[in-house]
């Protein structure tokens, strides 16, 4: 399947928030209670309004659309927020819907958001699929760990860093 990958616009906010909500449920349904996802669904309208100005940024806000023009993935990147790292670029988020797994969409979104630039990201410690994916693209844990806020049940995250251009990932 071919996907259209492009910069998101403010017109994409509603569909993007819906996709992000579904991706959270698919990715973290085994880690968080149903009430967490119910609360996210209940605040979708507010989150759409918060997302609109964010999408008006010149930073990479990349979306992927399927053949029906449904958003099935996204990647957000921008200036690094961790002052102690020399990498100026941070991958804030990368999500794809489960039905796209194995199609190369995550790699395409990662490339569109970061290119081959040195960068870093935070990933849930309990997300081995994502950690493996990022490892294939040159990211390595650097030993830094943090806990998400209480509304995310303080799930632990690991920082992964890519210092140089990665070698081509293996299949």
C-alpha positions in Angstrom: 0.0 0.0 0.0 1.2 3.5 -0.8 0.7 6.3 1.7 0.7 10.1 1.1 3.1 11.7 3.5 2.9 15.5 3.9 3.1 18.4 6.3 -0.1 18.6 8.5 -2.2 21.8 8.4 -4.7 23.2 10.8 -7.5 21.6 8.8 -6.1 18.2 9.8 -6.5 18.8 13.5 -9.8 16.9 14.1 -8.8 13.8 12.1 -5.3 13.9 13.6 -6.6 14.0 17.2 -9.0 11.1 16.5 -6.1 9.1 15.0 -3.8 9.9 17.9 -6.5 8.8 20.4 -7.0 5.5 18.6 -3.2 4.9 18.3 -2.9 5.5 22.1 -5.6 2.9 22.7 -3.9 0.4 20.3 -0.4 1.0 21.7 -1.1 1.3 25.4 -4.4 -0.5 26.0 -2.5 -3.2 27.9 -0.6 -0.6 30.1 -3.3 1.8 31.1 -6.9 1.4 32.5 -10.0 1.9 30.3 -10.8 5.1 32.3 -7.6 6.7 30.9 -8.8 6.3 27.3 -12.4 7.3 28.2 -11.1 10.5 29.6 -9.0 11.1 26.4 -12.1 10.5 24.2 -14.1 12.9 26.4 -11.6 15.7 25.9 -11.1 15.3 22.1 -12.8 18.7 21.2 -10.5 20.5 23.6 -7.5 18.7 22.3 -8.4 19.6 18.7 -8.5 23.3 19.6 -5.1 23.0 21.3 -3.7 21.1 18.3 -4.6 23.7 15.7 -2.0 26.4 16.6 0.6 23.6 17.1 0.0 22.5 13.5 0.5 26.0 12.3 4.2 25.7 13.3 7.1 25.6 10.7 8.4 22.5 12.6 7.9 19.0 11.1 4.3 18.0 11.8 4.1 15.1 9.4 1.0 13.0 8.6 0.4 9.9 6.5 -2.8 9.3 4.7 -4.1 6.0 3.2 -5.8 5.6 -0.1 -9.1 6.9 1.4 -7.3 10.0 2.7 -7.7 8.8 6.3 -4.8 9.8 8.6 -3.1 6.6 9.6 0.1 7.9 11.1 2.0 11.0 12.2 5.4 12.3 13.4 6.2 15.5 15.3 9.7 16.8 15.7 11.3 20.1 16.7 13.9 21.7 18.9 15.3 19.5 21.6 14.0 20.2 25.1 16.8 18.4 27.0 19.4 21.1 27.6 22.2 18.7 28.4 22.2 17.0 25.0 24.0 18.4 22.0 21.3 17.1 19.6 19.2 20.1 18.6 16.4 17.9 17.3 13.9 15.9 19.2 11.3 13.4 17.9 8.3 14.4 20.1 5.9 11.7 18.8 5.6 9.0 16.1 2.4 6.9 15.9 0.9 4.6 13.3 -2.3 2.6 13.5 -1.8 -1.1 14.0 -3.2 -2.0 10.6 -0.2 -0.3 9.0 2.5 -2.2 10.9 5.1 -3.8 8.7 4.4 -1.6 5.7 7.3 0.8 6.2 5.1 3.7 7.3 6.9 4.3 10.6 10.3 4.5 8.8 8.9 6.9 6.2 7.5 9.1 8.8 10.7 9.0 10.8 12.7 10.0 7.7 10.3 12.8 6.8 10.5 14.2 10.3 14.2 13.8 11.1 16.0 12.9 7.9 19.4 11.5 9.0 20.0 14.2 11.6 21.3 13.5 15.0 18.3 13.4 17.3 16.8 12.0 20.4 13.4 10.8 21.7 11.6 9.4 24.7 9.9 6.0 24.5 8.0 4.0 27.0 10.2 1.4 28.8 7.3 -1.1 28.4 7.1 -0.6 24.6 9.6 -3.2 23.2 8.2 -2.9 19.7 8.9 0.9 19.5 12.3 0.5 21.2 13.3 -2.2 18.6 12.0 0.0 15.8 14.1 3.0 16.9 17.1 0.8 17.5 16.9 -0.3 13.8 17.1 3.4 12.9 20.2 4.2 14.9 18.8 5.2 18.2 20.4 3.8 21.4 19.3 4.2 25.1 21.7 6.6 26.8 20.8 5.6 30.4 18.5 8.6 31.1 15.1 7.6 32.5 12.0 9.6 33.6 8.4 9.0 34.7 5.4 10.3 32.9 3.0 12.5 34.8 0.4 11.0 37.2 -2.4 11.2 34.6 -0.2 8.8 32.6 0.2 6.6 35.7 3.8 7.5 36.0 4.9 5.0 33.3 8.7 5.0 32.9 10.3 6.3 29.8 13.8 5.8 28.4 15.7 8.4 26.3 17.2 7.1 23.1 19.8 9.1 21.1 21.0 8.9 17.5 24.4 10.5 17.3 25.2 10.1 13.6 23.6 9.0 10.3 22.2 5.5 10.9 23.1 2.6 8.7 20.3 1.2 6.6 17.9 -0.7 8.8 17.5 -4.4 8.1 14.1 -5.8 7.4 
